[in-house]
């Protein structure tokens, strides 16, 4: 099976969210966010309870506010991924993919990757895209479903063994 594709901002965000949830885990994300938020509020409370107003309580309150912001922002990773997409320089880049029983080969403008299916450690799909991750190459392969026919999508599911998330 062969196909050509681009990685749009929506495909990028969808695949990064799949990877984020599969690699870190939803419960761990929530625990981390809640921990940072609580620590931030604790810093703010301690800073506000100081009787003397000097630099230390101000710095502690600012640090606490940044931790609260970071904790709350963890609940909204899509905004972060959408914001960093332009820095990836993927806009308008075309890739060519070839998949068979052995594995998958991706060819881009300046590089190519060949990964056997055994080397793909995370496989998933959602309504928008397929996501494959290889620890060997430390790469996330993203394929928007709009670039694949229904038959190609089914073949990729079979070859990669993806699960819908």
Phi, psi and omega in degrees: 000135179225145176202159178246144184204167172238162175250102179280168180299321180292321176295318180300312180296315181300316181288322178296322178294320176300313180298315181302314181290321182284322185277319182268320181094137184298316181296321180293323178298313181296316179300317180297315181296315180295320180299312180297321180294315180296315178300321178297314178296323176299316178299318180295317180297315179298317180296321181285339181276353178293137180281326182261131180263099174229196186292328185298310178295327179294314179296321178295319179293319179296316177299316178299318179296320178295321178293320177297314179301314179297320179294316180292321180296333179298334178286347184232064183291336181299322179298319179295312181297323179294323181290325183272351181308314180302328181287344178284343180060033178271347182302122177079356179282136179253143178234152178242129181241143176225121182237140176214191182297332182284315184173205183228143177235130179242132177238125178247192182295320185237358183207163174218153182229141175229122181228131174282154183302328178295335180275355178272113186269329177235133180223129179199166175212156170228194184292345186253325190204166171257143177229128175234137179236135179242123175290329180303312183260356183053047185230141171258122177263128185238130179229115175290136182293338180293345179265358182241141173286168178301320179295319178293322177298316180295320179296318178296320175302315181295312181294314185275338184069042183286159175238142179281134179238000000 
